[in-house]
């Protein structure tokens, strides 16, 4: 079928030429095509219905109010465990955390015990019992 019956241009050659030109422009990375793609993406997103929040999903967010009430971040692992246990008790089927525990937790009691051992050593007092307690706490941590 010819678009222009009196001319040598056929629909096949016109389609082939248009496709080849679009492909060459795409491969050349013409910014105009990127702009067209972004605009059509915007239209596709706007044409969707807005997402409806499921009542089955709830977020327990640690925000400024939480930090003012519970203390500065990072919280001890024990406090995070209490939070997870409370979420489970409230009926949470799944609890997901986006927290990285990349360093060992500093326990105030352990730091105090190490300082006490240093002071006792400086005073020349017996350290056997303090060392036993500190070593036992290290094995638990």
N, CA, C and O atoms as a GROMACS GRO file, in nm:
protein
  564
    1UNK      N    1   0.084  -0.117   0.000
    1UNK     CA    2   0.000   0.000   0.000
    1UNK      C    3   0.089   0.123   0.000
    1UNK      O    4   0.180   0.136   0.082
    2UNK      N    5   0.062   0.210  -0.090
    2UNK     CA    6   0.143   0.331  -0.103
    2UNK      C    7   0.071   0.450  -0.042
    2UNK      O    8  -0.049   0.471  -0.063
    3UNK      N    9   0.148   0.528   0.033
    3UNK     CA   10   0.092   0.650   0.090
    3UNK      C   11   0.083   0.757  -0.017
    3UNK      O   12  -0.019   0.826  -0.030
    4UNK      N   13   0.189   0.770  -0.095
    4UNK     CA   14   0.194   0.865  -0.205
    4UNK      C   15   0.197   0.785  -0.336
    4UNK      O   16   0.304   0.744  -0.381
    5UNK      N   17   0.081   0.761  -0.395
    5UNK     CA   18   0.076   0.670  -0.509
    5UNK      C   19   0.158   0.715  -0.630
    5UNK      O   20   0.208   0.630  -0.704
    6UNK      N   21   0.176   0.845  -0.651
    6UNK     CA   22   0.250   0.891  -0.768
    6UNK      C   23   0.398   0.906  -0.739
    6UNK      O   24   0.474   0.947  -0.827
    7UNK      N   25   0.441   0.876  -0.622
    7UNK     CA   26   0.580   0.896  -0.585
    7UNK      C   27   0.647   0.762  -0.556
    7UNK      O   28   0.581   0.658  -0.550
    8UNK      N   29   0.778   0.766  -0.538
    8UNK     CA   30   0.854   0.644  -0.514
    8UNK      C   31   0.860   0.608  -0.366
    8UNK      O   32   0.913   0.503  -0.332
    9UNK      N   33   0.804   0.694  -0.276
    9UNK     CA   34   0.808   0.666  -0.132
    9UNK      C   35   0.695   0.569  -0.099
    9UNK      O   36   0.578   0.596  -0.126
   10UNK      N   37   0.731   0.457  -0.040
   10UNK     CA   38   0.630   0.360   0.001
   10UNK      C   39   0.618   0.364   0.154
   10UNK      O   40   0.704   0.420   0.221
   11UNK      N   41   0.514   0.307   0.207
   11UNK     CA   42   0.494   0.304   0.352
   11UNK      C   43   0.604   0.222   0.419
   11UNK      O   44   0.643   0.252   0.532
   12UNK      N   45   0.654   0.119   0.352
   12UNK     CA   46   0.760   0.036   0.408
   12UNK      C   47   0.889   0.116   0.421
   12UNK      O   48   0.955   0.112   0.524
   13UNK      N   49   0.925   0.188   0.316
   13UNK     CA   50   1.049   0.265   0.321
   13UNK      C   51   1.037   0.380   0.422
   13UNK      O   52   1.134   0.414   0.488
   14UNK      N   53   0.919   0.440   0.433
   14UNK     CA   54   0.897   0.547   0.529
   14UNK      C   55   0.908   0.494   0.672
   14UNK      O   56   0.968   0.559   0.758
   15UNK      N   57   0.851   0.378   0.699
   15UNK     CA   58   0.859   0.315   0.831
   15UNK      C   59   1.003   0.278   0.864
   15UNK      O   60   1.051   0.304   0.975
   16UNK      N   61   1.072   0.218   0.769
   16UNK     CA   62   1.210   0.178   0.789
   16UNK      C   63   1.298   0.300   0.817
   16UNK      O   64   1.381   0.297   0.908
   17UNK      N   65   1.281   0.405   0.740
   17UNK     CA   66   1.362   0.526   0.757
   17UNK      C   67   1.334   0.591   0.893
   17UNK      O   68   1.427   0.634   0.961
   18UNK      N   69   1.208   0.599   0.931
   18UNK     CA   70   1.172   0.659   1.060
   18UNK      C   71   1.229   0.579   1.176
   18UNK      O   72   1.280   0.636   1.272
   19UNK      N   73   1.220   0.448   1.167
   19UNK     CA   74   1.273   0.362   1.272
   19UNK      C   75   1.425   0.374   1.281
   19UNK      O   76   1.480   0.382   1.391
   20UNK      N   77   1.491   0.375   1.168
   20UNK     CA   78   1.637   0.387   1.166
   20UNK      C   79   1.681   0.521   1.224
   20UNK      O   80   1.779   0.527   1.298
   21UNK      N   81   1.610   0.628   1.190
   21UNK     CA   82   1.647   0.760   1.243
   21UNK      C   83   1.626   0.766   1.394
   21UNK      O   84   1.709   0.820   1.467
   22UNK      N   85   1.514   0.710   1.442
   22UNK     CA   86   1.488   0.709   1.586
   22UNK      C   87   1.595   0.628   1.659
   22UNK      O   88   1.641   0.667   1.767
   23UNK      N   89   1.634   0.516   1.600
   23UNK     CA   90   1.738   0.433   1.660
   23UNK      C   91   1.872   0.506   1.664
   23UNK      O   92   1.943   0.500   1.765
   24UNK      N   93   1.908   0.572   1.557
   24UNK     CA   94   2.034   0.647   1.554
   24UNK      C   95   2.033   0.762   1.655
   24UNK      O   96   2.133   0.786   1.722
   25UNK      N   97   1.920   0.833   1.665
   25UNK     CA   98   1.910   0.940   1.764
   25UNK      C   99   1.920   0.885   1.906
   25UNK      O  100   1.983   0.946   1.993
   26UNK      N  101   1.859   0.770   1.929
   26UNK     CA  102   1.866   0.706   2.061
   26UNK      C  103   2.010   0.667   2.094
   26UNK      O  104   2.058   0.693   2.205
   27UNK      N  105   2.079   0.604   2.000
   27UNK     CA  106   2.216   0.561   2.022
   27UNK      C  107   2.311   0.679   2.037
   27UNK      O  108   2.412   0.669   2.106
   28UNK      N  109   2.280   0.791   1.974
   28UNK     CA  110   2.363   0.910   1.984
   28UNK      C  111   2.343   0.979   2.119
   28UNK      O  112   2.423   1.063   2.159
   29UNK      N  113   2.235   0.944   2.189
   29UNK     CA  114   2.211   1.004   2.321
   29UNK      C  115   2.162   1.147   2.313
   29UNK      O  116   2.208   1.232   2.389
   30UNK      N  117   2.071   1.174   2.225
   30UNK     CA  118   2.017   1.309   2.208
   30UNK      C  119   1.934   1.345   2.332
   30UNK      O  120   1.842   1.271   2.367
   31UNK      N  121   1.965   1.458   2.398
   31UNK     CA  122   1.893   1.496   2.520
   31UNK      C  123   1.743   1.516   2.499
   31UNK      O  124   1.664   1.498   2.591
   32UNK      N  125   1.705   1.552   2.378
   32UNK     CA  126   1.564   1.574   2.350
   32UNK      C  127   1.483   1.446   2.374
   32UNK      O  128   1.371   1.451   2.425
   33UNK      N  129   1.539   1.331   2.337
   33UNK     CA  130   1.469   1.204   2.359
   33UNK      C  131   1.459   1.172   2.508
   33UNK      O  132   1.358   1.118   2.552
   34UNK      N  133   1.562   1.206   2.584
   34UNK     CA  134   1.555   1.187   2.729
   34UNK      C  135   1.445   1.273   2.789
   34UNK      O  136   1.372   1.228   2.878
   35UNK      N  137   1.432   1.395   2.741
   35UNK     CA  138   1.327   1.484   2.788
   35UNK      C  139   1.189   1.428   2.757
   35UNK      O  140   1.099   1.432   2.841
   36UNK      N  141   1.173   1.375   2.636
   36UNK     CA  142   1.045   1.315   2.598
   36UNK      C  143   1.014   1.195   2.689
   36UNK      O  144   0.902   1.178   2.734
   37UNK      N  145   1.115   1.112   2.714
   37UNK     CA  146   1.094   0.995   2.798
   37UNK      C  147   1.054   1.036   2.940
   37UNK      O  148   0.964   0.977   2.998
   38UNK      N  149   1.120   1.138   2.995
   38UNK     CA  150   1.087   1.184   3.129
   38UNK      C  151   0.946   1.243   3.135
   38UNK      O  152   0.874   1.222   3.232
   39UNK      N  153   0.907   1.318   3.032
   39UNK     CA  154   0.772   1.376   3.029
   39UNK      C  155   0.666   1.267   3.019
   39UNK      O  156   0.562   1.277   3.084
   40UNK      N  157   0.690   1.165   2.939
   40UNK     CA  158   0.591   1.057   2.928
   40UNK      C  159   0.587   0.976   3.058
   40UNK      O  160   0.481   0.926   3.096
   41UNK      N  161   0.701   0.964   3.126
   41UNK     CA  162   0.702   0.896   3.256
   41UNK      C  163   0.617   0.974   3.356
   41UNK      O  164   0.539   0.916   3.431
   42UNK      N  165   0.633   1.108   3.358
   42UNK     CA  166   0.550   1.191   3.445
   42UNK      C  167   0.402   1.170   3.417
   42UNK      O  168   0.322   1.160   3.510
   43UNK      N  169   0.366   1.164   3.290
   43UNK     CA  170   0.225   1.142   3.254
   43UNK      C  171   0.176   1.006   3.301
   43UNK      O  172   0.063   0.994   3.349
   44UNK      N  173   0.260   0.904   3.288
   44UNK     CA  174   0.220   0.770   3.334
   44UNK      C  175   0.198   0.767   3.484
   44UNK      O  176   0.103   0.705   3.532
   45UNK      N  177   0.284   0.833   3.559
   45UNK     CA  178   0.271   0.836   3.705
   45UNK      C  179   0.146   0.915   3.745
   45UNK      O  180   0.073   0.873   3.834
   46UNK      N  181   0.122   1.029   3.680
   46UNK     CA  182   0.005   1.111   3.713
   46UNK      C  183  -0.126   1.041   3.679
   46UNK      O  184  -0.229   1.068   3.741
   47UNK      N  185  -0.125   0.953   3.580
   47UNK     CA  186  -0.248   0.887   3.538
   47UNK      C  187  -0.289   0.775   3.634
   47UNK      O  188  -0.402   0.728   3.629
   48UNK      N  189  -0.199   0.733   3.720
   48UNK     CA  190  -0.232   0.628   3.818
   48UNK      C  191  -0.320   0.683   3.929
   48UNK      O  192  -0.322   0.803   3.956
   49UNK      N  193  -0.390   0.592   3.992
   49UNK     CA  194  -0.463   0.630   4.113
   49UNK      C  195  -0.362   0.645   4.226
   49UNK      O  196  -0.261   0.574   4.228
   50UNK      N  197  -0.388   0.736   4.320
   50UNK     CA  198  -0.295   0.745   4.433
   50UNK      C  199  -0.297   0.617   4.516
   50UNK      O  200  -0.403   0.556   4.531
   51UNK      N  201  -0.182   0.576   4.568
   51UNK     CA  202  -0.179   0.452   4.647
   51UNK      C  203  -0.260   0.467   4.775
   51UNK      O  204  -0.261   0.572   4.838
   52UNK      N  205  -0.326   0.360   4.811
   52UNK     CA  206  -0.406   0.358   4.933
   52UNK      C  207  -0.326   0.284   5.040
   52UNK      O  208  -0.282   0.171   5.019
   53UNK      N  209  -0.310   0.349   5.154
   53UNK     CA  210  -0.235   0.288   5.263
   53UNK      C  211  -0.316   0.173   5.322
   53UNK      O  212  -0.436   0.185   5.346
   54UNK      N  213  -0.248   0.063   5.343
   54UNK     CA  214  -0.313  -0.055   5.400
   54UNK      C  215  -0.320  -0.040   5.552
   54UNK      O  216  -0.220  -0.002   5.614
   55UNK      N  217  -0.433  -0.069   5.611
   55UNK     CA  218  -0.439  -0.064   5.758
   55UNK      C  219  -0.359  -0.176   5.824
   55UNK      O  220  -0.337  -0.174   5.945
   56UNK      N  221  -0.316  -0.273   5.744
   56UNK     CA  222  -0.238  -0.384   5.799
   56UNK      C  223  -0.092  -0.346   5.822
   56UNK      O  224  -0.017  -0.421   5.885
   57UNK      N  225  -0.051  -0.231   5.771
   57UNK     CA  226   0.088  -0.190   5.784
   57UNK      C  227   0.096  -0.068   5.875
   57UNK      O  228   0.022   0.029   5.857
   58UNK      N  229   0.184  -0.075   5.973
   58UNK     CA  230   0.205   0.037   6.064
   58UNK      C  231   0.354   0.059   6.080
   58UNK      O  232   0.433  -0.035   6.076
   59UNK      N  233   0.392   0.184   6.096
   59UNK     CA  234   0.533   0.217   6.115
   59UNK      C  235   0.555   0.264   6.258
   59UNK      O  236   0.481   0.348   6.310
   60UNK      N  237   0.656   0.210   6.321
   60UNK     CA  238   0.700   0.258   6.452
   60UNK      C  239   0.827   0.335   6.425
   60UNK      O  240   0.934   0.277   6.409
   61UNK      N  241   0.815   0.466   6.421
   61UNK     CA  242   0.925   0.552   6.378
   61UNK      C  243   0.994   0.612   6.499
   61UNK      O  244   0.930   0.657   6.594
   62UNK      N  245   1.126   0.613   6.494
   62UNK     CA  246   1.204   0.678   6.599
   62UNK      C  247   1.230   0.820   6.550
   62UNK      O  248   1.308   0.842   6.458
   63UNK      N  249   1.162   0.916   6.614
   63UNK     CA  250   1.172   1.055   6.574
   63UNK      C  251   1.222   1.141   6.690
   63UNK      O  252   1.265   1.088   6.792
   64UNK      N  253   1.216   1.272   6.673
   64UNK     CA  254   1.263   1.363   6.778
   64UNK      C  255   1.187   1.344   6.908
   64UNK      O  256   1.246   1.350   7.017
   65UNK      N  257   1.057   1.322   6.898
   65UNK     CA  258   0.975   1.301   7.018
   65UNK      C  259   1.023   1.176   7.093
   65UNK      O  260   1.034   1.177   7.216
   66UNK      N  261   1.052   1.070   7.018
   66UNK     CA  262   1.103   0.946   7.080
   66UNK      C  263   1.238   0.971   7.146
   66UNK      O  264   1.262   0.924   7.258
   67UNK      N  265   1.324   1.043   7.079
   67UNK     CA  266   1.457   1.069   7.133
   67UNK      C  267   1.449   1.156   7.259
   67UNK      O  268   1.524   1.134   7.354
   68UNK      N  269   1.357   1.253   7.261
   68UNK     CA  270   1.341   1.337   7.380
   68UNK      C  271   1.291   1.254   7.498
   68UNK      O  272   1.329   1.279   7.612
   69UNK      N  273   1.206   1.158   7.469
   69UNK     CA  274   1.147   1.077   7.577
   69UNK      C  275   1.240   0.964   7.623
   69UNK      O  276   1.252   0.938   7.743
   70UNK      N  277   1.306   0.896   7.527
   70UNK     CA  278   1.381   0.776   7.558
   70UNK      C  279   1.533   0.797   7.567
   70UNK      O  280   1.605   0.707   7.610
   71UNK      N  281   1.581   0.913   7.528
   71UNK     CA  282   1.726   0.937   7.535
   71UNK      C  283   1.789   0.939   7.398
   71UNK      O  284   1.727   0.903   7.297
   72UNK      N  285   1.913   0.981   7.397
   72UNK     CA  286   1.982   1.001   7.268
   72UNK      C  287   2.009   0.869   7.197
   72UNK      O  288   2.013   0.762   7.258
   73UNK      N  289   2.028   0.880   7.067
   73UNK     CA  290   2.057   0.767   6.979
   73UNK      C  291   2.207   0.748   6.976
   73UNK      O  292   2.277   0.849   6.986
   74UNK      N  293   2.263   0.632   6.964
   74UNK     CA  294   2.198   0.502   6.950
   74UNK      C  295   2.152   0.447   7.084
   74UNK      O  296   2.219   0.460   7.186
   75UNK      N  297   2.037   0.385   7.079
   75UNK     CA  298   1.983   0.323   7.199
   75UNK      C  299   2.054   0.191   7.224
   75UNK      O  300   2.102   0.127   7.129
   76UNK      N  301   2.061   0.148   7.349
   76UNK     CA  302   2.120   0.016   7.378
   76UNK      C  303   2.037  -0.094   7.311
   76UNK      O  304   1.917  -0.078   7.288
   77UNK      N  305   2.102  -0.203   7.281
   77UNK     CA  306   2.033  -0.314   7.217
   77UNK      C  307   1.916  -0.365   7.302
   77UNK      O  308   1.816  -0.413   7.249
   78UNK      N  309   1.931  -0.354   7.433
   78UNK     CA  310   1.824  -0.399   7.522
   78UNK      C  311   1.698  -0.316   7.501
   78UNK      O  312   1.587  -0.370   7.504
   79UNK      N  313   1.712  -0.187   7.479
   79UNK     CA  314   1.598  -0.100   7.455
   79UNK      C  315   1.531  -0.133   7.321
   79UNK      O  316   1.409  -0.130   7.310
   80UNK      N  317   1.612  -0.165   7.219
   80UNK     CA  318   1.558  -0.207   7.089
   80UNK      C  319   1.483  -0.339   7.105
   80UNK      O  320   1.378  -0.359   7.044
   81UNK      N  321   1.537  -0.430   7.186
   81UNK     CA  322   1.471  -0.559   7.209
   81UNK      C  323   1.336  -0.538   7.277
   81UNK      O  324   1.239  -0.607   7.243
   82UNK      N  325   1.328  -0.445   7.372
   82UNK     CA  326   1.200  -0.415   7.438
   82UNK      C  327   1.100  -0.362   7.335
   82UNK      O  328   0.983  -0.400   7.336
   83UNK      N  329   1.145  -0.275   7.246
   83UNK     CA  330   1.058  -0.221   7.140
   83UNK      C  331   1.005  -0.332   7.051
   83UNK      O  332   0.885  -0.336   7.022
   84UNK      N  333   1.092  -0.422   7.008
   84UNK     CA  334   1.049  -0.534   6.922
   84UNK      C  335   0.952  -0.625   6.996
   84UNK      O  336   0.852  -0.669   6.938
   85UNK      N  337   0.978  -0.653   7.124
   85UNK     CA  338   0.887  -0.737   7.202
   85UNK      C  339   0.750  -0.671   7.217
   85UNK      O  340   0.648  -0.740   7.211
   86UNK      N  341   0.747  -0.539   7.236
   86UNK     CA  342   0.619  -0.469   7.246
   86UNK      C  343   0.544  -0.472   7.114
   86UNK      O  344   0.421  -0.485   7.113
   87UNK      N  345   0.614  -0.459   7.004
   87UNK     CA  346   0.548  -0.468   6.873
   87UNK      C  347   0.490  -0.607   6.851
   87UNK      O  348   0.379  -0.620   6.800
   88UNK      N  349   0.564  -0.710   6.888
   88UNK     CA  350   0.514  -0.847   6.876
   88UNK      C  351   0.392  -0.869   6.965
   88UNK      O  352   0.296  -0.933   6.924
   89UNK      N  353   0.397  -0.815   7.088
   89UNK     CA  354   0.284  -0.829   7.180
   89UNK      C  355   0.160  -0.755   7.128
   89UNK      O  356   0.048  -0.795   7.158
   90UNK      N  357   0.181  -0.649   7.050
   90UNK     CA  358   0.069  -0.573   6.993
   90UNK      C  359   0.011  -0.642   6.870
   90UNK      O  360  -0.087  -0.595   6.814
   91UNK      N  361   0.071  -0.755   6.829
   91UNK     CA  362   0.016  -0.832   6.717
   91UNK      C  363   0.090  -0.817   6.586
   91UNK      O  364   0.038  -0.857   6.482
   92UNK      N  365   0.210  -0.762   6.588
   92UNK     CA  366   0.287  -0.746   6.465
   92UNK      C  367   0.328  -0.883   6.411
   92UNK      O  368   0.390  -0.962   6.483
   93UNK      N  369   0.293  -0.911   6.287
   93UNK     CA  370   0.332  -1.038   6.225
   93UNK      C  371   0.477  -1.033   6.180
   93UNK      O  372   0.548  -1.134   6.184
   94UNK      N  373   0.521  -0.916   6.135
   94UNK     CA  374   0.658  -0.898   6.086
   94UNK      C  375   0.710  -0.766   6.142
   94UNK      O  376   0.638  -0.666   6.142
   95UNK      N  377   0.833  -0.768   6.189
   95UNK     CA  378   0.899  -0.646   6.235
   95UNK      C  379   1.028  -0.633   6.154
   95UNK      O  380   1.113  -0.722   6.158
   96UNK      N  381   1.042  -0.523   6.083
   96UNK     CA  382   1.162  -0.498   6.004
   96UNK      C  383   1.238  -0.381   6.063
   96UNK      O  384   1.178  -0.278   6.096
   97UNK      N  385   1.367  -0.395   6.077
   97UNK     CA  386   1.451  -0.288   6.132
   97UNK      C  387   1.551  -0.244   6.027
   97UNK      O  388   1.606  -0.326   5.953
   98UNK      N  389   1.575  -0.115   6.019
   98UNK     CA  390   1.681  -0.063   5.934
   98UNK      C  391   1.785   0.003   6.024
   98UNK      O  392   1.808   0.124   6.016
   99UNK      N  393   1.845  -0.078   6.108
   99UNK     CA  394   1.946  -0.033   6.202
   99UNK      C  395   2.070  -0.119   6.180
   99UNK      O  396   2.060  -0.241   6.166
  100UNK      N  397   2.185  -0.055   6.178
  100UNK     CA  398   2.310  -0.129   6.166
  100UNK      C  399   2.380  -0.131   6.302
  100UNK      O  400   2.412  -0.026   6.357
  101UNK      N  401   2.402  -0.250   6.354
  101UNK     CA  402   2.477  -0.267   6.477
  101UNK      C  403   2.619  -0.303   6.438
  101UNK      O  404   2.658  -0.420   6.442
  102UNK      N  405   2.696  -0.203   6.399
  102UNK     CA  406   2.829  -0.229   6.342
  102UNK      C  407   2.941  -0.231   6.446
  102UNK      O  408   3.049  -0.282   6.420
  103UNK      N  409   2.915  -0.175   6.563
  103UNK     CA  410   3.018  -0.173   6.667
  103UNK      C  411   2.966  -0.238   6.793
  103UNK      O  412   2.845  -0.239   6.816
  104UNK      N  413   3.055  -0.292   6.875
  104UNK     CA  414   3.008  -0.349   7.002
  104UNK      C  415   2.947  -0.239   7.089
  104UNK      O  416   2.990  -0.124   7.086
  105UNK      N  417   2.848  -0.278   7.165
  105UNK     CA  418   2.780  -0.182   7.252
  105UNK      C  419   2.867  -0.152   7.373
  105UNK      O  420   2.923  -0.242   7.436
  106UNK      N  421   2.876  -0.026   7.405
  106UNK     CA  422   2.949   0.016   7.525
  106UNK      C  423   2.853   0.009   7.643
  106UNK      O  424   2.752   0.078   7.647
  107UNK      N  425   2.886  -0.074   7.737
  107UNK     CA  426   2.804  -0.090   7.855
  107UNK      C  427   2.866  -0.006   7.966
  107UNK      O  428   2.985  -0.019   7.995
  108UNK      N  429   2.785   0.080   8.027
  108UNK     CA  430   2.836   0.171   8.130
  108UNK      C  431   2.898   0.094   8.245
  108UNK      O  432   3.002   0.135   8.297
  109UNK      N  433   2.837  -0.017   8.286
  109UNK     CA  434   2.891  -0.097   8.397
  109UNK      C  435   3.026  -0.155   8.365
  109UNK      O  436   3.114  -0.161   8.452
  110UNK      N  437   3.044  -0.199   8.242
  110UNK     CA  438   3.173  -0.256   8.202
  110UNK      C  439   3.281  -0.149   8.202
  110UNK      O  440   3.394  -0.173   8.247
  111UNK      N  441   3.247  -0.029   8.153
  111UNK     CA  442   3.343   0.081   8.153
  111UNK      C  443   3.381   0.118   8.296
  111UNK      O  444   3.498   0.143   8.325
  112UNK      N  445   3.282   0.120   8.384
  112UNK     CA  446   3.307   0.149   8.524
  112UNK      C  447   3.397   0.042   8.587
  112UNK      O  448   3.488   0.074   8.663
  113UNK      N  449   3.370  -0.084   8.556
  113UNK     CA  450   3.450  -0.193   8.611
  113UNK      C  451   3.595  -0.184   8.564
  113UNK      O  452   3.687  -0.208   8.643
  114UNK      N  453   3.616  -0.149   8.438
  114UNK     CA  454   3.753  -0.135   8.387
  114UNK      C  455   3.824  -0.018   8.457
  114UNK      O  456   3.943  -0.028   8.489
  115UNK      N  457   3.751   0.091   8.480
  115UNK     CA  458   3.810   0.204   8.550
  115UNK      C  459   3.844   0.165   8.694
  115UNK      O  460   3.948   0.203   8.747
  116UNK      N  461   3.753   0.089   8.758
  116UNK     CA  462   3.776   0.043   8.895
  116UNK      C  463   3.898  -0.047   8.902
  116UNK      O  464   3.980  -0.036   8.994
  117UNK      N  465   3.912  -0.136   8.804
  117UNK     CA  466   4.028  -0.225   8.804
  117UNK      C  467   4.157  -0.144   8.791
  117UNK      O  468   4.257  -0.175   8.856
  118UNK      N  469   4.154  -0.040   8.707
  118UNK     CA  470   4.272   0.045   8.692
  118UNK      C  471   4.308   0.116   8.821
  118UNK      O  472   4.425   0.126   8.858
  119UNK      N  473   4.206   0.166   8.891
  119UNK     CA  474   4.231   0.235   9.018
  119UNK      C  475   4.282   0.138   9.124
  119UNK      O  476   4.372   0.171   9.201
  120UNK      N  477   4.223   0.017   9.129
  120UNK     CA  478   4.267  -0.082   9.227
  120UNK      C  479   4.410  -0.125   9.201
  120UNK      O  480   4.487  -0.147   9.295
  121UNK      N  481   4.447  -0.136   9.074
  121UNK     CA  482   4.584  -0.172   9.040
  121UNK      C  483   4.680  -0.061   9.082
  121UNK      O  484   4.790  -0.088   9.131
  122UNK      N  485   4.638   0.063   9.064
  122UNK     CA  486   4.724   0.176   9.103
  122UNK      C  487   4.743   0.181   9.255
  122UNK      O  488   4.848   0.222   9.303
  123UNK      N  489   4.640   0.139   9.329
  123UNK     CA  490   4.648   0.139   9.476
  123UNK      C  491   4.717   0.014   9.530
  123UNK      O  492   4.751   0.009   9.648
  124UNK      N  493   4.738  -0.086   9.447
  124UNK     CA  494   4.802  -0.209   9.490
  124UNK      C  495   4.707  -0.303   9.563
  124UNK      O  496   4.752  -0.387   9.640
  125UNK      N  497   4.578  -0.290   9.540
  125UNK     CA  498   4.479  -0.375   9.604
  125UNK      C  499   4.463  -0.505   9.526
  125UNK      O  500   4.498  -0.509   9.408
  126UNK      N  501   4.410  -0.614   9.590
  126UNK     CA  502   4.394  -0.742   9.520
  126UNK      C  503   4.293  -0.730   9.406
  126UNK      O  504   4.184  -0.675   9.423
  127UNK      N  505   4.330  -0.780   9.290
  127UNK     CA  506   4.248  -0.764   9.170
  127UNK      C  507   4.179  -0.894   9.126
  127UNK      O  508   4.104  -0.893   9.028
  128UNK      N  509   4.204  -1.005   9.196
  128UNK     CA  510   4.155  -1.134   9.148
  128UNK      C  511   4.002  -1.135   9.130
  128UNK      O  512   3.951  -1.178   9.027
  129UNK      N  513   3.931  -1.087   9.232
  129UNK     CA  514   3.784  -1.092   9.226
  129UNK      C  515   3.731  -0.996   9.118
  129UNK      O  516   3.639  -1.031   9.044
  130UNK      N  517   3.788  -0.874   9.109
  130UNK     CA  518   3.745  -0.777   9.007
  130UNK      C  519   3.772  -0.832   8.867
  130UNK      O  520   3.689  -0.819   8.778
  131UNK      N  521   3.889  -0.895   8.848
  131UNK     CA  522   3.922  -0.954   8.718
  131UNK      C  523   3.824  -1.066   8.682
  131UNK      O  524   3.784  -1.079   8.566
  132UNK      N  525   3.786  -1.146   8.779
  132UNK     CA  526   3.691  -1.255   8.752
  132UNK      C  527   3.557  -1.200   8.709
  132UNK      O  528   3.495  -1.252   8.616
  133UNK      N  529   3.510  -1.094   8.775
  133UNK     CA  530   3.381  -1.034   8.738
  133UNK      C  531   3.388  -0.971   8.599
  133UNK      O  532   3.297  -0.987   8.519
  134UNK      N  533   3.496  -0.901   8.572
  134UNK     CA  534   3.511  -0.836   8.440
  134UNK      C  535   3.519  -0.941   8.330
  134UNK      O  536   3.456  -0.926   8.226
  135UNK      N  537   3.596  -1.048   8.352
  135UNK     CA  538   3.608  -1.152   8.251
  135UNK      C  539   3.475  -1.222   8.227
  135UNK      O  540   3.443  -1.257   8.113
  136UNK      N  541   3.397  -1.243   8.333
  136UNK     CA  542   3.265  -1.304   8.317
  136UNK      C  543   3.173  -1.213   8.236
  136UNK      O  544   3.096  -1.261   8.153
  137UNK      N  545   3.181  -1.081   8.259
  137UNK     CA  546   3.096  -0.988   8.183
  137UNK      C  547   3.138  -0.981   8.037
  137UNK      O  548   3.053  -0.963   7.950
  138UNK      N  549   3.267  -0.995   8.009
  138UNK     CA  550   3.314  -0.995   7.868
  138UNK      C  551   3.261  -1.116   7.792
  138UNK      O  552   3.227  -1.106   7.674
  139UNK      N  553   3.255  -1.231   7.860
  139UNK     CA  554   3.206  -1.352   7.793
  139UNK      C  555   3.058  -1.341   7.759
  139UNK      O  556   3.013  -1.398   7.659
  140UNK      N  557   2.982  -1.267   7.841
  140UNK     CA  558   2.840  -1.249   7.815
  140UNK      C  559   2.815  -1.150   7.702
  140UNK      O  560   2.714  -1.161   7.633
  141UNK      N  561   2.905  -1.053   7.682
  141UNK     CA  562   2.884  -0.946   7.584
  141UNK      C  563   2.912  -0.988   7.444
  141UNK      O  564   2.898  -0.908   7.352
   0.00000   0.00000   0.00000
